[in-house]
Amino acid sequence: MATDDPTTLTTDPSDRTRRLAFAAGALYIVTFVTSIPVLGMYDQALSNADFVLGAGSDVPVRLGGLLEVICGLAGIATAVVLYPVTRRVSRTAAVGFVGSRVLEASMIFVGVLSVLSIVTLRQDAAGADPASLTTAWHSLVAIKDWTFLLGPGYMPAVNALCLATVMYKARLVPRLIPTVGLVGAPLLVISSTVTLFGGWEQVSTPAMAFGLPIAAWEFTLGMWMMLKGFSHSPAAATAPEPTPALAVA
């Protein structure tokens, strides 16, 4: 007897993989769209101490916080969506990618909390001591700066080492794309370490030059997965499925 139970229907694995590639690519593009305008939205809150005393508008800052939350969640989603594919090539790299994305998002969220806390101080500025508010503002800006370095500064290099290794090994995309990521990862670590020790600002011409390969890797990978999907990969196709104890439902 025929049944309409959707659980009995089968799906072509290639169709499912194509959908996963498209979803992951779209999520990568979301991280770009939501992260690029944020620095401008935060500028008045992070560069002008008078903001906490009531100068300017806090609407762009609130919107920037929302965009960063979306960016962090989209980043985690890229690793979760790709996990069924990447785990067939290297479970260690697949789990590492999920973990690094979660850690990156955690740093982003802490930064958002610090910026939104500045907005709260601004709302309570009436009757408060301006010197105390300015001191609190400096502290929150410092937290934001360090989370920006430890999150979007270092973690994309870890992401690239995990994911680009899988993509290169399995030939899921043209090898030139993950090669850019593998080259860009140490460059980003070097740049972030120079920033850590005061060599240059994280938002500066040298830092942007060192960070360009990682940005190119992520954007190109996202667009390729959206438009082309994954190449047929003998390495991924012949890899055994993880045992139940290792698999994630």
C-alpha atoms as an extended CHARMM CRD file, in Angstrom:
* protein
*
       249  EXT
         1         1  MET       CA              0.0000000000        0.0000000000        0.0000000000  PROA      1               0.0000000000
         2         2  ALA       CA              1.3380000000        3.4460000000       -0.9460000000  PROA      2               0.0000000000
         3         3  THR       CA              2.2120000000        5.8610000000        1.8040000000  PROA      3               0.0000000000
         4         4  ASP       CA              2.6680000000        9.6110000000        1.9420000000  PROA      4               0.0000000000
         5         5  ASP       CA              5.0170000000        9.4190000000        4.9320000000  PROA      5               0.0000000000
         6         6  PRO       CA              7.8860000000       11.7570000000        3.9950000000  PROA      6               0.0000000000
         7         7  THR       CA             10.3100000000        9.6500000000        6.0110000000  PROA      7               0.0000000000
         8         8  THR       CA              9.9580000000        6.8660000000        3.4330000000  PROA      8               0.0000000000
         9         9  LEU       CA             11.0430000000        9.0850000000        0.5550000000  PROA      9               0.0000000000
        10        10  THR       CA             14.6350000000        8.9400000000       -0.6530000000  PROA      10              0.0000000000
        11        11  THR       CA             16.7650000000       11.8180000000       -1.8270000000  PROA      11              0.0000000000
        12        12  ASP       CA             19.5120000000       11.7060000000       -4.4230000000  PROA      12              0.0000000000
        13        13  PRO       CA             22.7670000000       12.2420000000       -2.4480000000  PROA      13              0.0000000000
        14        14  SER       CA             24.0880000000       14.5290000000       -5.1970000000  PROA      14              0.0000000000
        15        15  ASP       CA             21.0010000000       16.7400000000       -4.8950000000  PROA      15              0.0000000000
        16        16  ARG       CA             21.4350000000       16.9420000000       -1.1330000000  PROA      16              0.0000000000
        17        17  THR       CA             25.1160000000       17.8040000000       -1.4830000000  PROA      17              0.0000000000
        18        18  ARG       CA             24.2610000000       20.5160000000       -4.0090000000  PROA      18              0.0000000000
        19        19  ARG       CA             21.7640000000       22.0330000000       -1.5910000000  PROA      19              0.0000000000
        20        20  LEU       CA             24.3240000000       21.9410000000        1.2220000000  PROA      20              0.0000000000
        21        21  ALA       CA             26.8880000000       23.6670000000       -0.9990000000  PROA      21              0.0000000000
        22        22  PHE       CA             24.4010000000       26.3680000000       -2.0050000000  PROA      22              0.0000000000
        23        23  ALA       CA             23.3170000000       26.9600000000        1.6030000000  PROA      23              0.0000000000
        24        24  ALA       CA             26.9110000000       27.1530000000        2.8460000000  PROA      24              0.0000000000
        25        25  GLY       CA             27.8710000000       29.5330000000        0.0400000000  PROA      25              0.0000000000
        26        26  ALA       CA             24.8870000000       31.7710000000        0.7390000000  PROA      26              0.0000000000
        27        27  LEU       CA             25.7860000000       31.8480000000        4.4410000000  PROA      27              0.0000000000
        28        28  TYR       CA             29.3470000000       32.8640000000        3.6070000000  PROA      28              0.0000000000
        29        29  ILE       CA             28.0170000000       35.7700000000        1.5630000000  PROA      29              0.0000000000
        30        30  VAL       CA             25.7330000000       36.7260000000        4.4680000000  PROA      30              0.0000000000
        31        31  THR       CA             28.8050000000       37.0190000000        6.7180000000  PROA      31              0.0000000000
        32        32  PHE       CA             30.3230000000       39.4740000000        4.2300000000  PROA      32              0.0000000000
        33        33  VAL       CA             27.1630000000       41.5180000000        3.7670000000  PROA      33              0.0000000000
        34        34  THR       CA             26.5930000000       41.8420000000        7.5160000000  PROA      34              0.0000000000
        35        35  SER       CA             30.1870000000       42.4900000000        8.5800000000  PROA      35              0.0000000000
        36        36  ILE       CA             31.4370000000       45.0570000000        6.0560000000  PROA      36              0.0000000000
        37        37  PRO       CA             29.2170000000       48.0340000000        7.0670000000  PROA      37              0.0000000000
        38        38  VAL       CA             29.5810000000       47.5080000000       10.8200000000  PROA      38              0.0000000000
        39        39  LEU       CA             32.8370000000       49.4250000000       11.2880000000  PROA      39              0.0000000000
        40        40  GLY       CA             31.2170000000       52.5520000000        9.8830000000  PROA      40              0.0000000000
        41        41  MET       CA             28.1140000000       52.0960000000       12.0340000000  PROA      41              0.0000000000
        42        42  TYR       CA             30.2220000000       51.7400000000       15.1810000000  PROA      42              0.0000000000
        43        43  ASP       CA             32.6180000000       54.5930000000       14.3850000000  PROA      43              0.0000000000
        44        44  GLN       CA             30.9570000000       57.3390000000       16.3980000000  PROA      44              0.0000000000
        45        45  ALA       CA             30.4560000000       55.0740000000       19.4140000000  PROA      45              0.0000000000
        46        46  LEU       CA             34.0370000000       53.7730000000       19.4590000000  PROA      46              0.0000000000
        47        47  SER       CA             36.0210000000       56.8360000000       18.3800000000  PROA      47              0.0000000000
        48        48  ASN       CA             34.2180000000       59.7120000000       20.0910000000  PROA      48              0.0000000000
        49        49  ALA       CA             33.9820000000       59.7760000000       23.8860000000  PROA      49              0.0000000000
        50        50  ASP       CA             31.2310000000       62.3860000000       23.6430000000  PROA      50              0.0000000000
        51        51  PHE       CA             28.9380000000       59.6830000000       22.2670000000  PROA      51              0.0000000000
        52        52  VAL       CA             28.4490000000       58.2530000000       25.7500000000  PROA      52              0.0000000000
        53        53  LEU       CA             27.4840000000       61.7630000000       26.9170000000  PROA      53              0.0000000000
        54        54  GLY       CA             24.7050000000       62.0060000000       24.3230000000  PROA      54              0.0000000000
        55        55  ALA       CA             26.3510000000       63.1790000000       21.0970000000  PROA      55              0.0000000000
        56        56  GLY       CA             25.1060000000       61.7340000000       17.8240000000  PROA      56              0.0000000000
        57        57  SER       CA             22.5360000000       59.0150000000       17.2160000000  PROA      57              0.0000000000
        58        58  ASP       CA             22.6280000000       55.4990000000       18.6210000000  PROA      58              0.0000000000
        59        59  VAL       CA             20.4560000000       53.9880000000       15.8610000000  PROA      59              0.0000000000
        60        60  PRO       CA             23.4000000000       53.0110000000       13.5930000000  PROA      60              0.0000000000
        61        61  VAL       CA             25.1400000000       51.4490000000       16.5920000000  PROA      61              0.0000000000
        62        62  ARG       CA             22.1130000000       49.3220000000       17.4510000000  PROA      62              0.0000000000
        63        63  LEU       CA             21.7590000000       48.2680000000       13.8220000000  PROA      63              0.0000000000
        64        64  GLY       CA             25.4450000000       47.3970000000       13.7060000000  PROA      64              0.0000000000
        65        65  GLY       CA             24.9920000000       45.1980000000       16.7690000000  PROA      65              0.0000000000
        66        66  LEU       CA             22.1290000000       43.3670000000       15.0770000000  PROA      66              0.0000000000
        67        67  LEU       CA             24.1960000000       42.8310000000       11.9320000000  PROA      67              0.0000000000
        68        68  GLU       CA             27.0790000000       41.4200000000       13.9640000000  PROA      68              0.0000000000
        69        69  VAL       CA             24.7610000000       38.9620000000       15.7140000000  PROA      69              0.0000000000
        70        70  ILE       CA             23.5060000000       37.8050000000       12.3040000000  PROA      70              0.0000000000
        71        71  CYS       CA             27.1130000000       37.5490000000       11.0920000000  PROA      71              0.0000000000
        72        72  GLY       CA             28.1190000000       35.3870000000       14.0500000000  PROA      72              0.0000000000
        73        73  LEU       CA             25.1430000000       33.0580000000       13.6700000000  PROA      73              0.0000000000
        74        74  ALA       CA             25.7200000000       32.7710000000        9.9180000000  PROA      74              0.0000000000
        75        75  GLY       CA             29.3490000000       31.8950000000       10.5940000000  PROA      75              0.0000000000
        76        76  ILE       CA             28.3770000000       29.0370000000       12.9000000000  PROA      76              0.0000000000
        77        77  ALA       CA             25.8040000000       27.8790000000       10.3590000000  PROA      77              0.0000000000
        78        78  THR       CA             28.4390000000       27.5820000000        7.6120000000  PROA      78              0.0000000000
        79        79  ALA       CA             30.3280000000       24.9930000000        9.6470000000  PROA      79              0.0000000000
        80        80  VAL       CA             27.1860000000       23.1220000000       10.7050000000  PROA      80              0.0000000000
        81        81  VAL       CA             25.8260000000       22.9760000000        7.1490000000  PROA      81              0.0000000000
        82        82  LEU       CA             29.1540000000       21.7570000000        5.7520000000  PROA      82              0.0000000000
        83        83  TYR       CA             29.7320000000       19.1740000000        8.4890000000  PROA      83              0.0000000000
        84        84  PRO       CA             27.9800000000       16.2590000000        6.6860000000  PROA      84              0.0000000000
        85        85  VAL       CA             30.3830000000       16.8100000000        3.7700000000  PROA      85              0.0000000000
        86        86  THR       CA             33.6190000000       17.6940000000        5.5810000000  PROA      86              0.0000000000
        87        87  ARG       CA             33.3640000000       14.8700000000        8.1200000000  PROA      87              0.0000000000
        88        88  ARG       CA             33.6690000000       12.3150000000        5.3040000000  PROA      88              0.0000000000
        89        89  VAL       CA             37.1010000000       13.6960000000        4.4670000000  PROA      89              0.0000000000
        90        90  SER       CA             38.4320000000       14.5060000000        7.9410000000  PROA      90              0.0000000000
        91        91  ARG       CA             36.3330000000       14.3470000000       11.0770000000  PROA      91              0.0000000000
        92        92  THR       CA             39.0760000000       16.1530000000       13.0010000000  PROA      92              0.0000000000
        93        93  ALA       CA             39.0690000000       19.0930000000       10.5930000000  PROA      93              0.0000000000
        94        94  ALA       CA             35.2520000000       19.0900000000       10.4520000000  PROA      94              0.0000000000
        95        95  VAL       CA             34.9030000000       19.2630000000       14.2320000000  PROA      95              0.0000000000
        96        96  GLY       CA             37.7140000000       21.8170000000       14.4000000000  PROA      96              0.0000000000
        97        97  PHE       CA             35.9080000000       24.0300000000       11.9000000000  PROA      97              0.0000000000
        98        98  VAL       CA             32.6840000000       23.9140000000       13.9100000000  PROA      98              0.0000000000
        99        99  GLY       CA             34.5870000000       24.6830000000       17.1170000000  PROA      99              0.0000000000
       100       100  SER       CA             36.5420000000       27.5840000000       15.6290000000  PROA      100             0.0000000000
       101       101  ARG       CA             33.3890000000       29.0990000000       14.1640000000  PROA      101             0.0000000000
       102       102  VAL       CA             31.6350000000       28.8910000000       17.5310000000  PROA      102             0.0000000000
       103       103  LEU       CA             34.6150000000       30.5150000000       19.2520000000  PROA      103             0.0000000000
       104       104  GLU       CA             34.7490000000       33.2690000000       16.6390000000  PROA      104             0.0000000000
       105       105  ALA       CA             31.0410000000       33.9720000000       17.0830000000  PROA      105             0.0000000000
       106       106  SER       CA             31.4930000000       34.0360000000       20.8700000000  PROA      106             0.0000000000
       107       107  MET       CA             34.1170000000       36.7570000000       20.5300000000  PROA      107             0.0000000000
       108       108  ILE       CA             31.8460000000       38.6910000000       18.1750000000  PROA      108             0.0000000000
       109       109  PHE       CA             28.9560000000       38.4930000000       20.6520000000  PROA      109             0.0000000000
       110       110  VAL       CA             31.1390000000       39.7450000000       23.5270000000  PROA      110             0.0000000000
       111       111  GLY       CA             32.1040000000       42.7010000000       21.3350000000  PROA      111             0.0000000000
       112       112  VAL       CA             28.4570000000       43.3980000000       20.5800000000  PROA      112             0.0000000000
       113       113  LEU       CA             27.6570000000       43.3490000000       24.3000000000  PROA      113             0.0000000000
       114       114  SER       CA             30.3990000000       45.8920000000       24.9860000000  PROA      114             0.0000000000
       115       115  VAL       CA             29.1350000000       48.2650000000       22.2700000000  PROA      115             0.0000000000
       116       116  LEU       CA             25.5080000000       47.9660000000       23.3600000000  PROA      116             0.0000000000
       117       117  SER       CA             26.6340000000       48.6020000000       26.9270000000  PROA      117             0.0000000000
       118       118  ILE       CA             27.9600000000       51.9590000000       25.7230000000  PROA      118             0.0000000000
       119       119  VAL       CA             24.4590000000       52.6960000000       24.4250000000  PROA      119             0.0000000000
       120       120  THR       CA             23.0380000000       51.8510000000       27.8580000000  PROA      120             0.0000000000
       121       121  LEU       CA             25.5110000000       54.1960000000       29.5730000000  PROA      121             0.0000000000
       122       122  ARG       CA             24.5040000000       56.9070000000       27.1300000000  PROA      122             0.0000000000
       123       123  GLN       CA             20.8400000000       56.4690000000       28.0560000000  PROA      123             0.0000000000
       124       124  ASP       CA             21.7030000000       56.8310000000       31.7490000000  PROA      124             0.0000000000
       125       125  ALA       CA             24.0070000000       59.8170000000       31.2120000000  PROA      125             0.0000000000
       126       126  ALA       CA             21.6100000000       62.3980000000       32.6660000000  PROA      126             0.0000000000
       127       127  GLY       CA             22.9170000000       63.4760000000       36.0590000000  PROA      127             0.0000000000
       128       128  ALA       CA             25.9190000000       61.1480000000       35.9180000000  PROA      128             0.0000000000
       129       129  ASP       CA             29.5210000000       62.2290000000       36.3580000000  PROA      129             0.0000000000
       130       130  PRO       CA             30.9640000000       62.8110000000       32.8340000000  PROA      130             0.0000000000
       131       131  ALA       CA             34.4310000000       61.7020000000       33.9400000000  PROA      131             0.0000000000
       132       132  SER       CA             33.0720000000       58.3720000000       35.2380000000  PROA      132             0.0000000000
       133       133  LEU       CA             31.1000000000       57.8150000000       32.0540000000  PROA      133             0.0000000000
       134       134  THR       CA             34.1700000000       58.5350000000       29.9360000000  PROA      134             0.0000000000
       135       135  THR       CA             36.2590000000       56.0900000000       31.9830000000  PROA      135             0.0000000000
       136       136  ALA       CA             33.6100000000       53.3900000000       31.5490000000  PROA      136             0.0000000000
       137       137  TRP       CA             33.4920000000       54.1830000000       27.8310000000  PROA      137             0.0000000000
       138       138  HSD       CA             37.2580000000       53.6630000000       27.5070000000  PROA      138             0.0000000000
       139       139  SER       CA             36.9620000000       50.2830000000       29.2410000000  PROA      139             0.0000000000
       140       140  LEU       CA             34.1570000000       49.0690000000       26.9610000000  PROA      140             0.0000000000
       141       141  VAL       CA             35.9670000000       50.2790000000       23.8440000000  PROA      141             0.0000000000
       142       142  ALA       CA             39.0640000000       48.3560000000       24.9610000000  PROA      142             0.0000000000
       143       143  ILE       CA             36.9910000000       45.1740000000       25.3380000000  PROA      143             0.0000000000
       144       144  LYS       CA             35.5600000000       45.6710000000       21.8660000000  PROA      144             0.0000000000
       145       145  ASP       CA             39.0330000000       46.1980000000       20.4000000000  PROA      145             0.0000000000
       146       146  TRP       CA             40.4140000000       42.9980000000       21.9250000000  PROA      146             0.0000000000
       147       147  THR       CA             37.4270000000       40.8850000000       20.9200000000  PROA      147             0.0000000000
       148       148  PHE       CA             37.7930000000       42.2490000000       17.3860000000  PROA      148             0.0000000000
       149       149  LEU       CA             41.4040000000       41.0520000000       17.3670000000  PROA      149             0.0000000000
       150       150  LEU       CA             40.8400000000       37.6430000000       18.9650000000  PROA      150             0.0000000000
       151       151  GLY       CA             37.6430000000       36.9190000000       17.0220000000  PROA      151             0.0000000000
       152       152  PRO       CA             37.6720000000       38.2810000000       13.4460000000  PROA      152             0.0000000000
       153       153  GLY       CA             41.4340000000       38.7930000000       13.7600000000  PROA      153             0.0000000000
       154       154  TYR       CA             42.7920000000       35.3460000000       14.6050000000  PROA      154             0.0000000000
       155       155  MET       CA             39.9150000000       32.8990000000       14.1640000000  PROA      155             0.0000000000
       156       156  PRO       CA             39.4570000000       33.1570000000       10.3570000000  PROA      156             0.0000000000
       157       157  ALA       CA             42.9970000000       31.7680000000       10.0790000000  PROA      157             0.0000000000
       158       158  VAL       CA             41.9940000000       28.7360000000       12.1610000000  PROA      158             0.0000000000
       159       159  ASN       CA             38.8180000000       28.3830000000       10.0830000000  PROA      159             0.0000000000
       160       160  ALA       CA             40.8880000000       28.3760000000        6.8930000000  PROA      160             0.0000000000
       161       161  LEU       CA             43.3690000000       25.8080000000        8.1730000000  PROA      161             0.0000000000
       162       162  CYS       CA             40.4970000000       23.4330000000        8.9800000000  PROA      162             0.0000000000
       163       163  LEU       CA             38.2230000000       23.9730000000        5.9870000000  PROA      163             0.0000000000
       164       164  ALA       CA             40.7730000000       24.7430000000        3.2680000000  PROA      164             0.0000000000
       165       165  THR       CA             42.6470000000       21.5510000000        4.1480000000  PROA      165             0.0000000000
       166       166  VAL       CA             39.4790000000       19.5300000000        3.5500000000  PROA      166             0.0000000000
       167       167  MET       CA             38.6470000000       21.3650000000        0.3350000000  PROA      167             0.0000000000
       168       168  TYR       CA             42.1820000000       20.9500000000       -0.9910000000  PROA      168             0.0000000000
       169       169  LYS       CA             42.5120000000       17.2820000000       -0.0440000000  PROA      169             0.0000000000
       170       170  ALA       CA             39.1230000000       16.2420000000       -1.4330000000  PROA      170             0.0000000000
       171       171  ARG       CA             39.1820000000       18.5920000000       -4.4570000000  PROA      171             0.0000000000
       172       172  LEU       CA             35.6420000000       19.7080000000       -3.6280000000  PROA      172             0.0000000000
       173       173  VAL       CA             36.4430000000       23.0410000000       -5.2880000000  PROA      173             0.0000000000
       174       174  PRO       CA             39.3170000000       24.0410000000       -7.6130000000  PROA      174             0.0000000000
       175       175  ARG       CA             42.5170000000       23.7290000000       -5.6250000000  PROA      175             0.0000000000
       176       176  LEU       CA             43.4990000000       27.3310000000       -6.2680000000  PROA      176             0.0000000000
       177       177  ILE       CA             40.6880000000       28.4820000000       -3.9400000000  PROA      177             0.0000000000
       178       178  PRO       CA             41.7940000000       26.5860000000       -0.8030000000  PROA      178             0.0000000000
       179       179  THR       CA             45.4300000000       27.3190000000       -1.6600000000  PROA      179             0.0000000000
       180       180  VAL       CA             44.6730000000       31.0180000000       -1.2340000000  PROA      180             0.0000000000
       181       181  GLY       CA             43.1630000000       30.2140000000        2.1710000000  PROA      181             0.0000000000
       182       182  LEU       CA             46.1480000000       28.1230000000        3.2520000000  PROA      182             0.0000000000
       183       183  VAL       CA             48.5270000000       30.9090000000        2.2130000000  PROA      183             0.0000000000
       184       184  GLY       CA             46.3820000000       33.5930000000        3.8170000000  PROA      184             0.0000000000
       185       185  ALA       CA             46.0520000000       31.8520000000        7.1970000000  PROA      185             0.0000000000
       186       186  PRO       CA             49.6670000000       32.3690000000        8.3630000000  PROA      186             0.0000000000
       187       187  LEU       CA             49.6710000000       35.8930000000        6.9280000000  PROA      187             0.0000000000
       188       188  LEU       CA             46.6190000000       36.7660000000        9.0190000000  PROA      188             0.0000000000
       189       189  VAL       CA             48.2000000000       35.2410000000       12.1320000000  PROA      189             0.0000000000
       190       190  ILE       CA             51.3430000000       37.2990000000       11.5460000000  PROA      190             0.0000000000
       191       191  SER       CA             49.3210000000       40.4920000000       11.0700000000  PROA      191             0.0000000000
       192       192  SER       CA             47.1790000000       39.8740000000       14.1570000000  PROA      192             0.0000000000
       193       193  THR       CA             50.2780000000       39.1120000000       16.2400000000  PROA      193             0.0000000000
       194       194  VAL       CA             51.9150000000       42.3420000000       15.0990000000  PROA      194             0.0000000000
       195       195  THR       CA             48.7390000000       44.1390000000       16.1740000000  PROA      195             0.0000000000
       196       196  LEU       CA             48.7800000000       42.2910000000       19.4960000000  PROA      196             0.0000000000
       197       197  PHE       CA             52.2260000000       43.6960000000       20.2480000000  PROA      197             0.0000000000
       198       198  GLY       CA             51.4140000000       47.2060000000       19.0300000000  PROA      198             0.0000000000
       199       199  GLY       CA             53.1250000000       47.1100000000       15.6390000000  PROA      199             0.0000000000
       200       200  TRP       CA             50.1430000000       48.4450000000       13.7040000000  PROA      200             0.0000000000
       201       201  GLU       CA             46.4210000000       48.9370000000       14.0700000000  PROA      201             0.0000000000
       202       202  GLN       CA             44.0780000000       46.1450000000       13.0830000000  PROA      202             0.0000000000
       203       203  VAL       CA             42.3010000000       48.5510000000       10.7270000000  PROA      203             0.0000000000
       204       204  SER       CA             45.3000000000       49.8440000000        8.7790000000  PROA      204             0.0000000000
       205       205  THR       CA             46.8150000000       49.5040000000        5.3300000000  PROA      205             0.0000000000
       206       206  PRO       CA             49.3660000000       46.7770000000        6.2960000000  PROA      206             0.0000000000
       207       207  ALA       CA             46.7270000000       44.7890000000        8.1710000000  PROA      207             0.0000000000
       208       208  MET       CA             44.3300000000       44.9980000000        5.2310000000  PROA      208             0.0000000000
       209       209  ALA       CA             47.0750000000       43.8130000000        2.8600000000  PROA      209             0.0000000000
       210       210  PHE       CA             47.8820000000       40.8250000000        5.0660000000  PROA      210             0.0000000000
       211       211  GLY       CA             44.2030000000       40.0060000000        5.5320000000  PROA      211             0.0000000000
       212       212  LEU       CA             43.2480000000       40.2480000000        1.8490000000  PROA      212             0.0000000000
       213       213  PRO       CA             44.0260000000       36.5850000000        0.9720000000  PROA      213             0.0000000000
       214       214  ILE       CA             41.7330000000       35.2740000000        3.7160000000  PROA      214             0.0000000000
       215       215  ALA       CA             38.9490000000       37.6070000000        2.5910000000  PROA      215             0.0000000000
       216       216  ALA       CA             39.4840000000       36.4790000000       -1.0160000000  PROA      216             0.0000000000
       217       217  TRP       CA             39.4090000000       32.8190000000        0.0170000000  PROA      217             0.0000000000
       218       218  GLU       CA             36.1530000000       33.1330000000        1.9390000000  PROA      218             0.0000000000
       219       219  PHE       CA             34.3690000000       35.2510000000       -0.6660000000  PROA      219             0.0000000000
       220       220  THR       CA             35.5030000000       33.1130000000       -3.6010000000  PROA      220             0.0000000000
       221       221  LEU       CA             34.6060000000       29.9040000000       -1.7750000000  PROA      221             0.0000000000
       222       222  GLY       CA             31.1550000000       31.2360000000       -0.9440000000  PROA      222             0.0000000000
       223       223  MET       CA             30.4490000000       32.3260000000       -4.5010000000  PROA      223             0.0000000000
       224       224  TRP       CA             31.7830000000       29.0720000000       -5.9660000000  PROA      224             0.0000000000
       225       225  MET       CA             29.6510000000       26.9170000000       -3.6620000000  PROA      225             0.0000000000
       226       226  MET       CA             26.5630000000       28.9730000000       -4.4890000000  PROA      226             0.0000000000
       227       227  LEU       CA             27.0590000000       29.0040000000       -8.2490000000  PROA      227             0.0000000000
       228       228  LYS       CA             28.9330000000       25.7630000000       -8.9550000000  PROA      228             0.0000000000
       229       229  GLY       CA             28.4770000000       23.5100000000       -5.9470000000  PROA      229             0.0000000000
       230       230  PHE       CA             31.0690000000       20.8520000000       -5.1680000000  PROA      230             0.0000000000
       231       231  SER       CA             33.1420000000       18.9770000000       -7.7090000000  PROA      231             0.0000000000
       232       232  HSD       CA             32.8570000000       15.1940000000       -7.7230000000  PROA      232             0.0000000000
       233       233  SER       CA             35.3280000000       14.0760000000       -5.1130000000  PROA      233             0.0000000000
       234       234  PRO       CA             36.5690000000       10.4800000000       -5.0680000000  PROA      234             0.0000000000
       235       235  ALA       CA             38.0940000000       11.1490000000       -1.6510000000  PROA      235             0.0000000000
       236       236  ALA       CA             34.7760000000       12.2720000000       -0.1850000000  PROA      236             0.0000000000
       237       237  ALA       CA             32.6960000000        9.7010000000       -2.0610000000  PROA      237             0.0000000000
       238       238  THR       CA             34.7500000000        6.7090000000       -0.9750000000  PROA      238             0.0000000000
       239       239  ALA       CA             35.3720000000        7.8070000000        2.5970000000  PROA      239             0.0000000000
       240       240  PRO       CA             33.4910000000        5.6460000000        5.1110000000  PROA      240             0.0000000000
       241       241  GLU       CA             30.6440000000        7.1650000000        7.0740000000  PROA      241             0.0000000000
       242       242  PRO       CA             31.5300000000        7.8220000000       10.7300000000  PROA      242             0.0000000000
       243       243  THR       CA             30.4480000000        5.1530000000       13.1520000000  PROA      243             0.0000000000
       244       244  PRO       CA             27.3110000000        5.9230000000       15.1850000000  PROA      244             0.0000000000
       245       245  ALA       CA             29.4880000000        6.8810000000       18.1420000000  PROA      245             0.0000000000
       246       246  LEU       CA             31.2330000000        9.5200000000       16.0430000000  PROA      246             0.0000000000
       247       247  ALA       CA             28.4000000000       10.7000000000       13.8240000000  PROA      247             0.0000000000
       248       248  VAL       CA             26.2850000000       13.7350000000       14.5150000000  PROA      248             0.0000000000
       249       249  ALA       CA             22.5980000000       13.3270000000       13.8110000000  PROA      249             0.0000000000
